[in-house]
Amino acid sequence: MALSRSARIAALVTAAASFLTIAASAAPTQGAPGIGDPYFPRLGNGGFDARHYDLDVSYAPDTGRLDGRTTLTARATQTLSSFDLDLQKLEITRVEVDGRRAEFTRDGDEVTVTPRHPLAEGRDFTVSVTYGGVPEPLGGPIVFGSSYGWMKTADGVFVACEPNAASTWFPSSDHPADKATYDIRIKAPRGLTAVSNGRLVSTYDKDGSTHTHWRESRPMASYLATATIGKFDVRTGRTPGGIPVYVAIDPVLKDANSVDVYAVTAAATDYWSQVFGPYPFEETGAIVDDMPQAAFSLEVQSKPAYSAVRSESTIVHELAHQWFGDSVSVAQWKDIWLNEGFATYAQWLWAEHQGTRSAHDSFRAAYDARPADSAFWQIKPADPQRDTMFSSAVYQRGAMTLQALRERIGDPAFFRLLPAWTGLHRYGNADTAGFVRLAERISGRQLDDLFDTWLFTPGKPAL
């Protein structure tokens, strides 16, 4: 069919107008420098969705120097003229977008990358950053007053980065709301073992160095990534339920351990798989390092990292996090009780499972141990504030909330709720409001009063 001249002109005018409208609406803009978390406003980045990190790092324990190249694959969620990455203190020598050199500027921990051409909304792209320096751990009141992040040890490094220290060793969108899969390649002096997330793909020696490649094929929050390096005795196998196990223990601690880390890890992984739903990752395990300066352990995805072996209860706590915190991650850091309250309650469930104390008795012991005028009761677990986000109230009062819920709705509903929650948000993010809605739906009861009392109202609740 042929168009008349006037019809062709009209069609061209219409097409031009449509193009101008689309061009105006999709004008390139800069991605936000943060995801918008009120506790850490500049953590994470707007304008793109992180999909996959390819980390290639080389560490020299004698000097403490780290050299790395990180390639992030991401999808633009708006038409981008530029976008930000988080990187603390390390020096950048080169940035490329889709293989072509890109301009970048820095403002503190924010790196603004400007590609040669705008990135259209919906487009996948890669950004590669070459960098190096001596990573510094973070400190302050947040993590029990301890240093955290990239921490030098006598024979290597202990890497545990919650909540905001992943960007001390690789450029990232450093917020749990922006999860991605990972390939992590680590070069270290020969004779040292490098342990990371997921499954071991390969390891080989060359020219005095050991090269190790780990792959985490399930989405992971940046703070859960590790590249812990040192001398380790490694034991591998499978749990009785068939889940692969990888346990690395610093030989310095071998005779000091009163806990069989491998056996407890295997048993707890299988038990939580019955209570919380299928194990969400390809491998379970542990990294046990001699790091007395770190006053904590961390639920590193697939292999919790322990600065020393403290107790069986610590192991079951960190393994429960594989469901509550790692697979189901917080949408914002104020929801941290969804991680710590649940993992603490798991300790009470483990004691109940072992026949040593019921969860109700653990609840009463925690409740009775703190008088009404204790500062413990003034912290709201569902919004504890940044510097007290790991206070004991988040752990203990969070766990009390779950026991109060269990006693309100009964065991059948409660033990349907836990795997329903982990299944609904598997590999994703969630918040407190979502948990309340699901609890009400499964129990068929209105529960606002219970959650308001235990999570949002200062003061010691009456029983």
Salt bridges, closest charged atoms under 4 A:
ASP37 OD2 - HIS175 NE2 2.69
ASP49 OD2 - ARG51 NE 2.94
ASP54 OD1 - ARG185 NH1 2.57
ASP67 OD1 - ARG65 NH2 2.97
GLU96 OE1 - ARG69 NH2 3.44
GLU96 OE2 - ARG94 NE 2.66
ASP98 OD2 - ARG123 NH2 2.24
ASP107 OD2 - ARG42 NH2 3.64
ASP124 OD1 - ARG75 NE 2.60
ASP183 OD2 - HIS52 NE2 2.98
ASP183 OD1 - HIS213 NE2 2.69
ASP183 OD1 - ARG215 NE 2.74
ASP205 OD2 - ARG190 NE 3.27
GLU283 OE2 - ARG199 NE 3.25
GLU283 OE1 - LYS303 NZ 3.00
GLU299 OE1 - HIS321 NE2 3.72
ASP335 OD1 - LYS334 NZ 3.85
GLU340 OE1 - HIS317 NE2 3.21
GLU340 OE1 - HIS321 NE2 2.99
GLU352 OE1 - ARG406 NH2 3.08
ASP368 OD1 - ARG364 NH2 3.23
ASP387 OD1 - ARG386 NE 2.95
GLU407 OE2 - HIS360 ND1 2.64
ASP411 OD1 - ARG406 NE 2.75
ASP449 OD2 - ARG408 NH2 3.15
